[in-house]
Amino acid sequence: MAKYLLRGSYTSEAWAAQVKDPKNRIEIVRPVFEQLGGSIESAYFSFGDDDLVIIMEMPDNVSAAALSIAVSAGGAVQNIKTAPLMSMDEGLEAIVKAGSVVYRPPSS
């Protein structure tokens, strides 16, 4: 299964709801990931540009996109960004493969 990095920020309304009644939202949203055939590998609060950082496994890009769309549509999380992750072995395979490609930039 493919791994993805999901980042996002709570809206001020979502933060207010959390302050009023703190809950581990990961346990509440975990079934949404599972409905799409995926799982949460790890999840973190963050600060700065992102409030939430999740490493997830999903069966494919369509499922990962569907999750991002569903969470965005819910309205409590904004600025969601989902990025596919590659293992180090996959990254090295891509580097080796890139070395065999003949590419000429437009200025050449």
VOPAGU-2260 file (C-alpha; in pm, 1 decimal, decimal comma):
REM VOPAGU-2260
SITE   aa  ch    i         X         Y         Z
SITE  MET   A    0       0,0       0,0       0,0
SITE  ALA   A    1     122,0     351,4     -79,6
SITE  LYS   A    2     217,3     599,8     191,5
SITE  TYR   A    3     117,9     965,4     192,0
SITE  LEU   A    4     190,3    1271,9     401,4
SITE  LEU   A    5    -123,9    1468,8     484,7
SITE  ARG   A    6     -89,0    1816,5     634,7
SITE  GLY   A    7    -359,0    2062,9     729,6
SITE  SER   A    8    -472,3    2338,4     962,4
SITE  TYR   A    9    -773,0    2357,7    1189,7
SITE  THR   A   10   -1012,5    2647,9    1140,0
SITE  SER   A   11   -1056,2    2883,2    1435,7
SITE  GLU   A   12   -1399,8    2729,7    1492,2
SITE  ALA   A   13   -1247,6    2380,5    1509,9
SITE  TRP   A   14    -985,8    2500,5    1760,9
SITE  ALA   A   15   -1261,1    2661,3    1971,1
SITE  ALA   A   16   -1452,6    2331,2    1972,7
SITE  GLN   A   17   -1137,6    2143,8    2077,7
SITE  VAL   A   18   -1062,2    2390,9    2358,1
SITE  LYS   A   19   -1420,4    2361,5    2484,5
SITE  ASP   A   20   -1425,2    1979,0    2466,9
SITE  PRO   A   21   -1079,7    1828,2    2394,6
SITE  LYS   A   22   -1086,2    1495,5    2209,9
SITE  ASN   A   23    -838,8    1277,1    2027,6
SITE  ARG   A   24    -979,8    1344,5    1681,0
SITE  ILE   A   25    -752,4    1084,3    1522,9
SITE  GLU   A   26    -950,3     806,5    1689,1
SITE  ILE   A   27   -1272,9     969,7    1571,7
SITE  VAL   A   28   -1161,2    1003,6    1205,0
SITE  ARG   A   29    -973,8     671,6    1182,6
SITE  PRO   A   30   -1287,7     493,4    1044,9
SITE  VAL   A   31   -1292,9     738,9     750,7
SITE  PHE   A   32    -943,4     625,0     651,0
SITE  GLU   A   33   -1050,7     263,6     691,7
SITE  GLN   A   34   -1366,6     314,3     479,4
SITE  LEU   A   35   -1134,2     408,6     193,3
SITE  GLY   A   36    -914,4     103,0     248,4
SITE  GLY   A   37    -641,0     294,2     428,6
SITE  SER   A   38    -494,3     345,2     771,8
SITE  ILE   A   39    -317,6     603,6     984,7
SITE  GLU   A   40      42,9     508,6    1048,3
SITE  SER   A   41     115,4     806,2    1273,2
SITE  ALA   A   42     -34,0    1145,7    1351,2
SITE  TYR   A   43     102,0    1457,9    1516,5
SITE  PHE   A   44      -0,8    1803,0    1626,3
SITE  SER   A   45     232,8    2063,3    1485,1
SITE  PHE   A   46     258,6    2439,7    1486,8
SITE  GLY   A   47     357,6    2689,2    1223,7
SITE  ASP   A   48     204,0    2643,2     879,6
SITE  ASP   A   49      36,8    2313,5     974,3
SITE  ASP   A   50    -158,7    2206,6    1282,1
SITE  LEU   A   51    -186,3    1840,5    1183,4
SITE  VAL   A   52      60,9    1604,3    1021,5
SITE  ILE   A   53     -46,3    1250,5     935,4
SITE  ILE   A   54     143,2     965,9     772,5
SITE  MET   A   55    -119,0     743,1     613,0
SITE  GLU   A   56    -135,3     436,2     396,1
SITE  MET   A   57    -391,8     431,5     118,4
SITE  PRO   A   58    -449,4     180,4    -160,7
SITE  ASP   A   59    -405,9     438,8    -439,8
SITE  ASN   A   60    -399,7     806,1    -537,4
SITE  VAL   A   61    -775,9     818,0    -592,7
SITE  SER   A   62    -841,3     699,7    -236,6
SITE  ALA   A   63    -587,4     947,5     -94,7
SITE  ALA   A   64    -749,6    1230,0    -292,4
SITE  ALA   A   65   -1097,3    1120,5    -181,9
SITE  LEU   A   66    -987,2    1138,1     180,6
SITE  SER   A   67    -844,6    1489,0     134,7
SITE  ILE   A   68   -1162,4    1604,0     -40,7
SITE  ALA   A   69   -1390,4    1453,9     226,3
SITE  VAL   A   70   -1194,4    1613,2     511,2
SITE  SER   A   71   -1183,5    1949,5     329,6
SITE  ALA   A   72   -1557,0    1932,7     265,3
SITE  GLY   A   73   -1616,6    1881,7     638,0
SITE  GLY   A   74   -1500,1    2238,5     696,8
SITE  ALA   A   75   -1295,8    2189,8    1016,6
SITE  VAL   A   76    -960,3    2144,6     843,0
SITE  GLN   A   77    -826,9    2380,1     579,0
SITE  ASN   A   78    -517,2    2407,3     362,7
SITE  ILE   A   79    -496,5    2029,4     327,8
SITE  LYS   A   80    -195,1    1910,7     133,1
SITE  THR   A   81    -137,5    1547,0      46,6
SITE  ALA   A   82     198,4    1428,8     -84,2
SITE  PRO   A   83     292,6    1076,6    -194,3
SITE  LEU   A   84     587,8     930,1      -6,1
SITE  MET   A   85     852,8     697,1    -145,3
SITE  SER   A   86    1075,7     458,6      46,9
SITE  MET   A   87    1448,3     522,6      26,0
SITE  ASP   A   88    1479,2     219,7    -203,6
SITE  GLU   A   89    1211,6     362,0    -436,7
SITE  GLY   A   90    1385,8     699,2    -433,3
SITE  LEU   A   91    1718,2     539,8    -526,1
SITE  GLU   A   92    1546,4     341,8    -801,0
SITE  ALA   A   93    1407,1     669,9    -937,7
SITE  ILE   A   94    1753,0     831,5    -923,9
SITE  VAL   A   95    1908,6     538,5   -1111,1
SITE  LYS   A   96    1628,9     547,1   -1367,7
SITE  ALA   A   97    1672,0     923,7   -1411,4
SITE  GLY   A   98    2039,2     860,3   -1492,3
SITE  SER   A   99    1936,8     655,8   -1796,3
SITE  VAL   A  100    1704,0     921,8   -1937,7
SITE  VAL   A  101    1821,6    1149,8   -2218,8
SITE  TYR   A  102    1671,9    1493,9   -2164,8
SITE  ARG   A  103    1751,3    1822,6   -2334,4
SITE  PRO   A  104    1630,5    2138,6   -2160,7
SITE  PRO   A  105    1448,7    2391,6   -2385,0
SITE  SER   A  106    1750,4    2625,2   -2385,0
SITE  SER   A  107    1982,4    2358,0   -2533,1
